[in-house]
């Protein structure tokens, strides 16, 4: 059985799509999967069972990247084509069956929608696989069996980014003697391109308690490390979804994005959002997503700490 699985260019959406991919892989262990996605998300699938080929689609003018993918796939006969990008491509390939997902902006979570595409009664959870080498690399970066508080203080858009100094204050509260993670080390994660944004949080924390891993980890080594975290707190981002898929207790911070669609998934996850609702933050007079700064100001440290303590009590 040959399956073509077309998924996202964005890390967060690609992580969510692993829920459907893992379901198909588990129920069709004889299948060989080809995954097509953006180059940034491609490393997420390198250790996924039964994935025999990964096609990293480099975006081209006039959507010519879809023609490139067609050339790579048109000579094969596919038993199933799963297209989570709703492209026309899947209708120009030889296949016995198609599953095409279209974003209809419904109120349900993206994972519930993907489960509905496959006709599933229950919603599977995202799942990431890591290699022994990646797990060993992550282990060497951590201080023995010390508890870890992991922070993701960046996002792919300034509007979704909670101020770094608030991340630092929250971390200090949670790792204080009366906190939920007394004495824990604080790990800061992010992409190399996000170092400037992460610096505000890093510089506001005591250097002797911080492990700065911004720009130092590939995606799956980050996943292996997060599997060891006592708690992860971060903005709505791809890293937040990696944390949840890795099994870390995950608190997502939301403002100008909809937690109904993109909340971290799993029994050990929770969200806190700004005092201002999504509609109050997005699309109002003078709003311009290209020039806005943080829209997370109405989320106080007290609110985030309360959310973290409630999540901790739930999983304890």
C-alpha positions in Angstrom: 0.0 0.0 0.0 1.4 3.4 -1.0 0.2 6.6 0.6 1.0 10.2 -0.3 0.5 12.5 2.7 0.5 16.2 1.9 0.7 18.4 4.9 1.6 21.9 6.0 4.5 24.3 5.6 4.0 25.5 9.2 5.5 23.6 12.1 2.4 23.7 14.3 0.0 22.5 11.6 2.4 19.8 10.6 2.6 18.6 14.2 -1.2 18.5 14.4 -1.3 16.5 11.2 0.8 13.7 12.8 -2.4 12.7 14.6 -3.9 11.5 11.3 -0.6 10.2 10.0 0.0 8.1 13.1 -3.5 6.7 12.9 -3.1 5.6 9.3 0.4 4.2 10.0 -0.9 2.2 13.0 -3.9 0.8 11.1 -1.9 0.1 7.9 1.4 -1.2 9.1 2.1 -2.6 5.6 1.8 0.8 4.0 4.7 3.0 2.7 4.2 6.7 3.3 5.6 9.6 1.3 5.2 12.9 3.1 5.2 16.2 1.3 5.5 19.4 3.3 7.4 22.6 3.7 11.2 22.5 4.2 10.9 23.9 7.8 8.5 21.2 8.9 10.2 18.3 7.0 12.5 17.2 9.8 9.5 16.4 12.0 8.8 13.3 9.9 12.4 11.9 9.7 11.8 9.2 12.4 8.1 8.5 11.7 7.5 4.7 11.2 6.7 3.6 7.6 7.7 7.0 6.1 10.0 6.0 3.2 10.3 9.4 1.6 10.0 13.1 2.5 9.5 15.7 -0.2 10.3 19.2 1.1 8.4 21.6 -1.1 10.3 24.9 -1.7 7.7 27.6 -2.5 8.0 29.0 -6.0 6.4 31.8 -7.9 3.0 31.1 -9.5 2.6 28.1 -7.3 5.1 26.1 -9.4 6.1 24.1 -6.4 2.8 22.1 -6.9 4.0 21.3 -10.4 7.3 20.1 -8.9 5.4 17.8 -6.5 3.3 16.5 -9.4 6.4 15.6 -11.3 7.8 13.8 -8.3 4.5 11.8 -7.8 2.8 11.4 -11.2 4.5 8.2 -12.3 3.3 6.3 -9.2 0.0 4.7 -8.5 -1.2 5.6 -5.0 -3.6 3.6 -2.9 -4.4 6.7 -0.9 -3.7 10.4 -1.3 -4.2 12.5 1.8 -4.2 16.2 0.9 -4.4 18.6 3.9 -3.6 21.6 1.7 -6.7 21.2 -0.5 -4.6 21.6 -3.6 -5.8 20.6 -7.0 -2.8 18.2 -7.2 -4.5 15.2 -5.7 -7.0 15.2 -8.6 -4.2 14.9 -11.2 -2.6 11.8 -9.6 -3.5 8.2 -10.2 -5.0 7.0 -6.9 -7.6 4.6 -5.7 -8.8 6.9 -2.9 -8.5 10.6 -1.9 -9.0 12.4 1.4 -8.9 16.1 0.9 -9.2 18.5 3.9 -10.6 21.9 3.4 -10.5 24.6 6.2 -14.1 25.7 6.5 -13.4 27.9 9.5 -15.7 25.8 11.7 -15.7 26.3 15.5 -14.1 22.9 16.1 -10.5 22.1 16.9 -8.3 21.4 13.9 -7.7 17.8 15.2 -11.4 17.2 15.5 -11.8 18.3 11.9 -9.0 16.0 10.7 -10.5 13.1 12.6 -13.8 13.8 10.8 -12.0 13.7 7.5 -11.0 10.1 8.2 -14.4 9.2 9.6 -13.0 8.5 13.1 -15.2 8.3 16.1 -12.4 9.4 18.4 -9.8 12.1 17.9 -6.3 10.8 17.9 -3.5 12.8 19.4 -0.4 14.2 17.6 2.6 12.0 17.9 6.3 12.6 17.3 9.0 10.0 17.0 12.7 10.6 18.0 15.9 8.6 17.4 18.2 7.3 20.1 20.8 9.8 19.0 18.3 12.7 19.4 17.3 11.4 22.9 20.9 11.1 23.9 21.7 14.6 22.6 18.8 16.0 24.6 19.9 14.1 27.8 23.4 15.6 27.6 22.0 19.1 27.6 20.0 18.6 30.8 21.4 18.7 34.4 21.0 15.1 35.5 17.6 14.4 37.1 16.9 18.0 37.9 13.3 19.3 37.3 12.9 21.4 34.1 10.7 24.3 33.4 10.7 24.9 29.7 9.7 28.2 28.2 8.8 29.2 24.6 8.8 33.0 24.7 8.7 33.5 20.9 6.1 33.2 18.2 6.0 33.5 14.4 4.2 36.8 14.7 4.8 39.7 17.2 1.1 39.9 18.0 1.1 36.5 19.6 4.2 37.1 21.7 3.8 37.7 25.5 6.4 40.1 26.8 9.7 38.4 27.7 10.0 40.1 31.0 6.6 38.5 32.0 7.9 35.1 31.1 10.9 35.7 33.3 8.8 36.9 36.3 6.4 33.9 35.8 9.4 31.5 35.8 10.8 33.0 38.9 7.5 32.6 40.7 7.0 29.0 39.7 10.5 27.9 40.6 10.6 29.8 43.9 10.5 27.8 47.2 6.7 28.2 47.3 6.3 27.6 43.6 5.0 24.4 41.9 8.6 23.6 40.6 10.9 24.8 43.4 14.5 25.0 42.4 13.8 23.9 38.8 16.2 24.8 36.0 14.7 27.1 33.4 15.2 26.0 29.7 14.6 28.6 27.0 13.8 27.3 23.5 13.3 28.9 20.2 14.7 29.1 16.6 18.0 30.8 15.8 16.1 33.6 14.0 14.2 34.3 17.2 17.2 35.1 19.4 16.5 38.8 19.7 12.9 38.1 20.8 14.0 35.5 23.3 16.8 37.7 24.7 14.4 39.8 26.9 13.3 36.7 28.9 16.8 35.3 29.1 18.4 38.5 30.3 15.8 39.0 33.1 16.6 35.6 34.6 19.6 34.6 36.9 22.2 33.2 34.5 23.1 30.4 36.9 19.6 28.8 36.6 19.1 29.2 32.8 19.8 26.8 30.0 19.8 28.8 26.8 19.0 26.5 23.9 17.7 29.1 21.5 18.9 28.1 18.0 20.8 25.1 19.3 18.3 22.2 18.7 16.7 20.6 15.7 13.0 20.0 16.0 13.1 16.3 17.1 15.9 16.9 19.6 13.7 19.6 21.1 10.9 17.1 21.2 13.1 14.6 23.1 14.1 17.3 25.5 10.6 18.5 26.1 9.6 14.9 26.9 11.7 15.4 30.0 10.2 18.7 31.0 8.2 19.0 34.2 6.2 21.8 32.6 6.2 23.8 29.3 4.8 27.3 29.0 4.8 29.1 25.7 3.0 31.3 23.2 0.7 29.8 20.6 3.4 28.4 18.3 4.8 25.3 16.6 6.9 24.7 19.7 3.9 24.6 21.9 2.4 21.8 19.8 5.7 20.0 19.8 5.7 20.2 23.6 2.2 18.8 23.9 2.9 16.0 21.3 6.0 15.1 23.3 4.0 14.5 26.4 5.1 17.6 28.4 2.5 19.2 30.6 1.8 22.2 28.4 0.3 25.6 29.1 -0.4 27.7 25.9 -0.8 31.4 26.1 -3.4 32.8 23.7 -4.5 36.3 22.5 -4.9 37.1 18.8 -5.4 33.4 17.9 -8.3 31.1 18.6 -7.7 28.4 21.2 -10.9 26.7 20.1 -8.9 25.8 16.9 -5.4 25.6 18.1 -5.2 24.8 21.8 -2.5 22.3 22.7 -4.0 18.8 22.6 -3.9 16.2 25.4 -5.0 15.4 29.0 -2.0 17.3 30.4 -2.6 20.6 28.6 -4.4 23.9 29.3 -4.6 27.4 27.9 -4.9 30.9 29.4 -5.8 33.8 27.2 -5.7 37.6 27.4 -8.5 39.5 29.2 -9.4 40.9 25.8 -11.0 38.4 23.4 -9.9 37.5 19.9 -12.4 39.8 18.3 -11.3 42.7 20.5 -7.7 42.2 19.4 -8.0 41.4 15.7 -9.5 43.5 13.1 -10.4 46.6 15.1 -9.8 50.2 14.0 -6.3 50.8 12.9 -5.4 47.1 13.2 -2.6 46.0 10.8 -1.1 42.5 11.3 2.1 43.7 9.5 2.9 46.4 11.9 1.4 45.5 15.2 3.4 44.8 18.3 2.4 42.4 21.0 -1.3 42.0 21.5 -0.8 39.9 24.7 -0.5 42.8 27.1 -3.9 42.1 28.8 -2.6 38.7 30.0 -1.1 39.4 33.4 1.6 37.3 35.2 -1.0 36.6 37.9 -3.4 35.1 35.3 -0.6 33.0 33.8 0.5 31.8 37.2 -3.0 30.8 38.1 -3.3 28.8 34.9 0.0 27.1 35.5 -1.0 26.2 39.1 -4.4 24.8 38.0 -2.8 22.7 35.3 -0.3 21.4 37.8 -3.0 20.5 40.3 -4.9 18.7 37.5 -2.0 16.5 36.5 -0.8 15.9 40.0 
